Amino acid sequence: MNSQSERVTSGIALFLSFAILQVYIGVGFGQSGPASGPSETAAATPQQATGSLSVQGGKAITVNGASAITGATILSGASIETPVGVGGTVSLGSLGSLQIEPNSKVTLEFQDGSIKVMLLQGCVTLHTNSGTAGEIDNPQGVAGKTDPKADGVVRVCFPEGGAVMTAPASAERRGGLFGLGTAATIAIIAGAGSLVWIPVIFPKRNPSPTTP
């Protein structure tokens, strides 16, 4: 009788041990999987700002040493070079845009609230929207800036002439100085310092002969 009781007790103990082991194994597998939930979304890396390239005439320019055409994505820090006769524009969404004239070399950096251009050669025109600070530098230093309090435009050429032209965006919307248009306004500003006044010489008039 005692032997039978011992066998029953041993069987019950073995069953309980097996059941407890199964519980521990289930808990272990449940904790070994990757954590998921709202914390993963909160820790996600913010999306990097990007620009979109447009090239004149469906041709190609060089971005970071590789050929790029209209529709290419431009990232901050990109080195852009345009060949002779081909220009391009980088649209930066709510920040603004950068027009790059032919035969130019630039480095473009941008993020929320700012655009910075390093102009190594050629001419560029930077358009910034209100809330964005724009700056164009060249190897000699800062060449032009826009005011983040309003829409702005700044055009810089380097090294030929070293011309720097700025105009408020309001003038762009009104069609330039005296309504002549943006291109005419820039031409007037650029040429104002080089006007040469040429005196007009009228031929001498002989006085009418006196009547005796």
Sequence and secondary structure as in RCSB ss.txt:
>XXXX:A:sequence
MNSQSERVTSGIALFLSFAILQVYIGVGFGQSGPASGPSETAAATPQQATGSLSVQGGKAITVNGASAITGATIL
SGASIETPVGVGGTVSLGSLGSLQIEPNSKVTLEFQDGSIKVMLLQGCVTLHTNSGTAGEIDNPQGVAGKTDPKA
DGVVRVCFPEGGAVMTAPASAERRGGLFGLGTAATIAIIAGAGSLVWIPVIFPKRNPSPTTP
>XXXX:A:secstr
 HHHHHHHHHHHHHHHHHHHHHHHHHHHHHHHS   SHHHHHT      EEEEEEGGG  EEETTEEE TT EEE
TTEEEE  TT  EEEE TTSEEEEE SS EEEEEEETTEEEEEEEEEEEEEEE TT EEEEEETTEEEEE  TTS
 EEEEEEESSTT EEEEEHHHHHHTSGGGS HHHHHHHHHHGGG                  
